[in-house]
């Protein structure tokens, strides 16, 4: 069952509110978005659930709410890893989580998320195409983590 346009519109309203500097309206619209999706949760497939979770993360990220975005990306990645392991989408959820953790200064957490993303790319059979970029990022995060410990 596809996520309804009404639910997607609520996410867009939240994003617009945050962009306008109205955090209270943004959080209210985001809450409405989540509660509107809740009744559809049992009928949604795992990809749709992860998409809504990650979508909330994207809105929070765009709003500059980086710590909250990291938490939502962690929800999406954990859910996707349980329900849809070894997919490019799950790897992407962990990559989004790594980006946010790095942005908030958690280099060790970002490294772990990149490593989890890499594992899913390996399971999906496309590791070789992205290996160089991932290994470069992991090396940088390792160096950053060691420099801050």
C-alpha positions in Angstrom: 0.0 0.0 0.0 1.6 3.3 -1.1 2.0 6.1 1.5 -0.9 8.5 0.8 -0.4 11.9 -0.7 -2.0 13.4 2.5 0.7 11.9 4.6 3.4 13.1 2.3 1.8 16.5 2.2 2.0 16.7 6.0 5.8 16.1 5.8 6.1 18.9 3.2 4.1 21.2 5.5 6.5 20.4 8.4 9.5 21.2 6.2 8.0 24.5 5.0 7.2 25.5 8.6 10.8 24.7 9.6 12.2 26.6 6.6 10.0 29.6 7.6 11.6 29.5 11.1 8.4 28.3 12.8 9.6 25.3 14.7 6.4 24.9 16.8 4.4 24.6 13.6 7.0 22.3 12.1 7.0 19.9 15.0 3.2 20.0 15.1 3.0 19.1 11.4 5.6 16.4 11.8 3.7 14.9 14.7 0.5 14.9 12.6 2.4 13.2 9.8 3.6 10.4 12.1 0.1 9.9 13.7 -1.5 9.9 10.2 0.7 7.1 9.1 0.3 5.0 12.3 -3.1 3.5 11.3 -1.5 2.4 8.0 1.5 0.8 9.6 0.2 -2.7 9.6 -0.8 -2.6 6.0 2.5 -0.9 4.9 5.4 -2.9 3.5 8.8 -2.7 5.2 10.2 -0.3 2.5 7.3 2.1 3.1 7.8 2.1 6.9 11.5 2.7 6.5 10.8 5.4 3.9 8.5 7.3 6.3 11.0 7.0 9.2 13.8 8.2 7.0 11.5 10.9 5.6 11.0 12.3 9.1 14.8 12.3 9.4 15.2 14.2 6.2 12.7 16.9 7.3 14.5 17.2 10.7 17.8 17.4 8.9 16.6 20.2 6.6 15.2 22.0 9.6 18.7 22.0 11.2 17.5 19.6 14.0 20.6 17.3 13.5 20.5 15.4 16.8 16.8 14.6 16.2 17.5 13.7 12.6 20.2 11.3 13.7 17.8 9.6 16.1 15.2 9.2 13.3 17.8 7.9 10.9 18.8 5.4 13.6 15.2 4.2 13.8 15.0 3.9 10.0 18.3 2.0 9.7 17.5 -0.4 12.6 14.1 -1.1 11.3 15.4 -1.6 7.7 18.2 -3.9 8.9 15.7 -6.1 10.7 13.0 -6.2 7.9 15.0 -5.6 4.7 18.6 -6.7 5.3 21.1 -6.7 2.4 19.5 -4.0 0.3 20.8 -0.8 -1.2 18.0 1.1 0.6 19.1 -0.3 4.0 22.7 0.6 3.2 21.4 4.1 2.3 19.6 4.4 5.7 22.9 3.6 7.5 24.8 6.1 5.2 22.2 8.8 6.2 22.8 7.9 9.8 26.6 8.1 9.4 26.2 11.6 7.8 24.2 12.9 10.7 26.4 11.4 13.4 29.4 12.9 11.7 27.7 16.2 11.5 27.0 16.2 15.3 30.5 15.2 16.0 30.1 11.5 16.8 32.9 10.2 14.6 33.0 6.7 16.2 29.2 6.3 15.7 29.5 7.5 12.2 32.3 5.0 11.5 30.1 2.2 12.9 27.2 3.3 10.7 29.4 3.4 7.6 30.6 -0.1 8.4 27.0 -1.3 8.7 26.2 0.4 5.4 29.1 -1.4 3.8 27.9 -4.8 5.1 24.5 -4.2 3.4 26.2 -3.2 0.2 28.2 -6.5 0.3 25.0 -8.5 0.9 23.3 -6.6 -2.0 26.2 -7.6 -4.3 27.3 -4.0 -5.2 30.2 -3.5 -2.8 32.9 -3.4 -5.4 31.3 -0.4 -7.1 31.5 1.6 -3.9 34.4 0.1 -2.1 37.0 2.8 -2.8 34.7 5.6 -1.5 33.7 3.7 1.5 37.2 2.6 2.5 38.4 6.2 2.1 35.6 7.5 4.4 36.2 4.7 6.9 39.9 5.6 7.0 39.1 9.3 7.5 36.6 8.5 10.3 39.1 6.2 12.0 41.7 9.0 11.9 39.2 11.5 13.2 38.0 9.2 16.0 41.6 8.5 17.1 42.4 12.2 17.0 39.5 13.0 19.3 39.8 10.2 21.8 
